[in-house]
Each structure stands twice: as C-alpha cells, then as structure tokens.
C-alpha cells in the first residue's frame, strides 16, 4: 500500500504505474494500491470503531466548517467573512495538534486580540466535539496513537512524497512499526540532473519561453512527466490555459474539441458554480423558491440543461427576447412567468416551473437533510441536467453537484433547522469550491505553489522567481503565538 500526501500525488503515481505496466507489454495487471494518507487513516479508524464503540465518530468536513463558523459568529457577529475565518481557525488548530501542542500551551504566552479570539473559538469547538462524541478526521494520525487504536499489521506500507513528517505523523509511524507493521519511506532516486536559469525581461516573455520549453520537452519525451510551477496560477488561470491550448494542442481550438483529452492538467480550478450545468441547477432552485428576477428567468429560458429545451427552443428564446425588450415582467413572480410561458407556447416550461415549485412546498423551516431531499426532487422536476448528451467535464460537474446535496444533508448532525433561503445559501457556499474535472492521461502538470510536489518529474520549470518572492518571505500563522511556532518547529 502506497500512501501519499494528497490526492493529486496518488493520481499521478497510479498513472505512472499503469504506464509502466503498458511499457512492459502487459494487457492486464493488478491496480496500484495508492491512497492519500488521510483516506487510509479514515479507513483504519472506521475499522477500529467497529470493534470499539467508545471511539469518537469523525464529522464530515461540511459539518466541521459549520461548527467553526458558528464559533466565530457567536464570539464576533460583526465580522464579514465568517466562513473564511472559520476555515483559517480550524487549520491553525489542526496545525497546533499535529505539532504536539494544545490550547493550554497558548495561554502561557502574551496573546494578540486575534489569538485570544482563536483560543476562545478553539475551546468552544473542542467542547462541542466532546459533547457530540465526535472528532476531526484531519486529526486521526494523532488520535489513533492517543486512543491506542493502532490496527493490527496488514499489507506493507510505503510513504511517498513526505519530505517532512509532522510530529503526529512520525509518532504514528513509530506506533505502527511497534505494532509489527512494515513501514518504509520512499526516497526518490537522485540521478545527475542539469539545471538552467532563464532570465526573462517580463512575465509575458517568461511565459512564452516556458511554453516553448514545455512543447519541446513533450516532443522529445512524449511519454514523460513534465511540470510547470506557476505561483500566480489562480490569478492568470484563464490566460495560461488558453496559452497551453494554443501552444501544446492547437486542435483544441477547433469545433467539437470539448470532448478531446488534454495533454495538460492545471491545479485548482474554477468554482463548481461557474460550470453551466451547475449554474442552471442553482438558478432553477432559486426560481422555484421564488427568489425571482427577470435575469434569472432569462437564464433558465436559455439553458439547455432543463427538460424540453430542444423542442421548445424557439418559443423559449422568443419569450426571452420579449422579457429583455420589456426589461422584465410587470409582476416579477413565478406565477407571472408561468402565465407568460404558457401564452408564448412554452407550455412545458410553465408545467416544469409549477411542478418544481410544488416540490419545495412544505414547512418553512426544515433540517438540512430534508432540504437536500427537497432540492433533489425539485431538480428532478425540472428534468435537470437536461436531455442533451453531457460531455465529460459537464457530466463530472453534475455528478459532483449531486454529491454536494449529500454533503448538505450531512449538516443535519450539527446545524439547526433553517429556512429555504439559508439552505440554498449553504449549497451555494459548497458549490463555490474549486472544481477540476479529471481528463485522460496528462503529461504536463501545472502546479500553483513553490511546494515540493512529492513526485519526481522528468523535467520541471519553476516560474516567477523574482527578487520579490525568492527567497520566499517568512510567513507565520497569525492565530498562534510565534513562541509556540518556534518551540514546536513549525515550518
């Protein structure tokens, strides 16, 4: 069993294993057993929990985000972005625990106001987890050792891509070995490599040189694995993607190219809610909840992801043009839109609207699971994701959105009942996370940080090494006292 730091490394290593088997002339071979460490720990914790009912149950990530956000909101209700602050606070708490610290350590030092607030939130989160008999799944490396729940020896383990273990990970490995496990750490083979420094007058020139180099490397070693580290990837993602398409795969600019497999893979992604099929789903739910405006109606009338989009295409477009010409409806309501659709010979759209609205009828306040079920029924009434054949990326986006409905239902373990608008806001928040569809077997990976990728590439270009960012500036966790970070040797 090969354990990696993250899912990206696991996917790359599986692809490398498959390529090696093909190169060896094999037609059938056992799948590589590769998992992120967190996934393996969750699996071991479930098995340990089946034998020991006293072990805490891991909370879903969405429930933990809600819990931390609620702690911040209770202590400082006037803050603007409570969701982001909750995420940062949880990350600091997990970092403290991974490096062997606890909240008592923090109070021994003078604290800033932010650190005092963090200590209050963290104590509240810890107390709530204890009361619920729950735990954070990202803390399982420490909990397995602390609860004496290290499993009996199984398949030999190898860790790949862990250049620096946290103390909790090192303690886990020691406990596994003491239990009789065979655990090794993969050390990449270091051959003689060549390194060059390319001096560019400006970022655009550097990007052009980088893409020319990537194309050359692909031509020389088409079966190799190549990487580009671009630290400002998030800000320039669209431009870099278009440049990669033009330089590495010009055929992607031809009609019908959306279904082609790409030779490159960009880290991160655009928000899931930016995908047209998901945008249509959120618009349909909002309209069915009577969160109505004529721009929303226009989006639904033009969407191919609802039932009857092709048979009623002309009628719906005519109605959309009428709405645009009149700048909306005299009475902005679901019933008014349904009446106009019926009179414009878009009767199926009017029927879908009425049925979908009825599917959300019921108590004003419900639990998260009830809202998730109602949202699923509403989308089914709309005929979402439509009658067209979805491409690979659209299909994966629609599948992931359905999974978000299950995540929304998981909020029921921590969240009280709320109204439909709040439930839809939670779903939008979940859909705002970056989404990246899997596609084929890319040979070029574009990474977004100066971090060790954990995988040995055949060639690597590191961009953006300007005097302003390299050497990297020192960064500290603002929610943890600097003394704690030094004593615990946090990076």
Secondary structure as GFF3:
##gff-version 3
##sequence-region A 1 491
A	DSSP	beta_strand	2	4	.	.	.	ID=ss1
A	DSSP	alpha_helix	7	23	.	.	.	ID=ss2
A	DSSP	beta_strand	34	36	.	.	.	ID=ss3
A	DSSP	alpha_helix	37	51	.	.	.	ID=ss4
A	DSSP	beta_strand	57	59	.	.	.	ID=ss5
A	DSSP	alpha_helix	61	75	.	.	.	ID=ss6
A	DSSP	alpha_helix	82	98	.	.	.	ID=ss7
A	DSSP	alpha_helix	103	106	.	.	.	ID=ss8
A	DSSP	alpha_helix	113	132	.	.	.	ID=ss9
A	DSSP	beta_strand	134	136	.	.	.	ID=ss10
A	DSSP	three_ten_helix	137	139	.	.	.	ID=ss11
A	DSSP	alpha_helix	140	146	.	.	.	ID=ss12
A	DSSP	beta_strand	157	160	.	.	.	ID=ss13
A	DSSP	alpha_helix	167	179	.	.	.	ID=ss14
A	DSSP	beta_strand	183	185	.	.	.	ID=ss15
A	DSSP	alpha_helix	203	220	.	.	.	ID=ss16
A	DSSP	beta_strand	226	229	.	.	.	ID=ss17
A	DSSP	alpha_helix	237	248	.	.	.	ID=ss18
A	DSSP	three_ten_helix	250	253	.	.	.	ID=ss19
A	DSSP	three_ten_helix	257	259	.	.	.	ID=ss20
A	DSSP	beta_strand	264	266	.	.	.	ID=ss21
A	DSSP	beta_strand	270	271	.	.	.	ID=ss22
A	DSSP	three_ten_helix	272	274	.	.	.	ID=ss23
A	DSSP	alpha_helix	276	288	.	.	.	ID=ss24
A	DSSP	alpha_helix	294	302	.	.	.	ID=ss25
A	DSSP	alpha_helix	313	326	.	.	.	ID=ss26
A	DSSP	alpha_helix	334	343	.	.	.	ID=ss27
A	DSSP	alpha_helix	347	359	.	.	.	ID=ss28
A	DSSP	beta_strand	365	366	.	.	.	ID=ss29
A	DSSP	alpha_helix	368	382	.	.	.	ID=ss30
A	DSSP	alpha_helix	392	410	.	.	.	ID=ss31
A	DSSP	three_ten_helix	411	413	.	.	.	ID=ss32
A	DSSP	beta_strand	418	419	.	.	.	ID=ss33
A	DSSP	alpha_helix	420	431	.	.	.	ID=ss34
A	DSSP	beta_strand	434	435	.	.	.	ID=ss35
A	DSSP	beta_strand	444	447	.	.	.	ID=ss36
A	DSSP	beta_strand	459	462	.	.	.	ID=ss37
A	DSSP	alpha_helix	482	487	.	.	.	ID=ss38
###
